[in-house]
């Protein structure tokens, strides 16, 4: 009989597919029709994403605290319902201000109560030996959503317009995603009379669960800051360069088809990275696994900055994709190791805003460096240094040994 935890992985996969598929990959398809409806500039439409990111700084800690204290399943159900209601509200906005406010709040709620934070928490509770693998498979949902949801949006837009498209997505959440969450998600194995996946190291003890830490106790742990700042620098360098990958390829003389193939290779590498690094996280040192991901980003940046044949450019894209995919399952496994499952949600809720604050300056920095030099090579070299700094920050990170409670390892 299949271990019930894999059903939880399936539910998390579906939920993340819609959150990322809509707010990361499909929003660009809505920009022009929304701009035309309200007669505004693209910049004004982008304020909706800015507000959503800002509100997420407060929504993530709130969600993290809630899921450590009350039923995670109930929180996720409410999150999906609010997500659906928010899309319907966006579809009925009559002014640009209303659109920005509705979009911002919906984006923050969806990411915090139905996205990676809550999904990685519930998956981590169900797995010990195969935690990295399970987190990796669950995270592949973000890639699947990025491939499928934009196709659905593009199919609906000509017939239903952007308002009708959002209403259709809202209905799909209620009648598609919500039933999946109801059928698959369980807060803890004990809720269905089962135990978590057995671990030879813990043999079912409470060491893996740990004690419930207050927000202050989490913030006072040096490991919180070492890991958060390292991840923030890494994600900042990666996302800033990824957002400029197409114009950089064009600048190097590649046509649109070649540039799109480079992006496709990054996406494929991301899917492979989530699975491969997830499995590696179950077998090797978590710190080493994250170092390897950082090394892949560094190698990719160096290759991108060199005048190399197109085949090697594709190799750099593959390395970048593998690293980006590997970051998520390793991050989740590290959080479970450092803070225990009892405090996993609130620790993730606190570290998310720290990572976001590190990422936000990376975009204007990339633009400023380009303006100074006239190309992206200076940006690549500077961000290579940022990635090295991210690796150095991991050196003092102290991981708990399997089977030892937190106090014994710290």
Secondary structure, DSSP 8 states (H G I E B T S, - for coil): ---THHHHHHHHHHHHHHHHIIIIIIHHHHHHHHHHHHT--HHHHHHHHHHHHHHHHHHHHHHHHHHHHS-HHHHHHHHHHHHHHHHHHHHT--SHHHHHHHHHHHHHHHHHHHSHHHHHHHHHHH-STTHHHHHHHHHHHHHHHHHHHHHHHHHHHHHHHHHHHHHHHHHHIIIIIHHHHHHH--SSGGGGT------TTTTT-STTT-----HHHHHT-HHHHHHHHHHHHHHHHHHHHHHTHHHHHHHTT--HHHHHHHHHHHHHHHHHHHHHHHHHHTTS-HHHHHHHHHHHHHHHHHHHHS---HHHHHHHHHHHHHHHHHHHHHHHHHHHHHHTTTTHHHHHHHHHHHHHHHHHHHHHHHHHHHHHHSSSHHHHHHHHHHHHHHHHHTTT-----TT--HHHH-
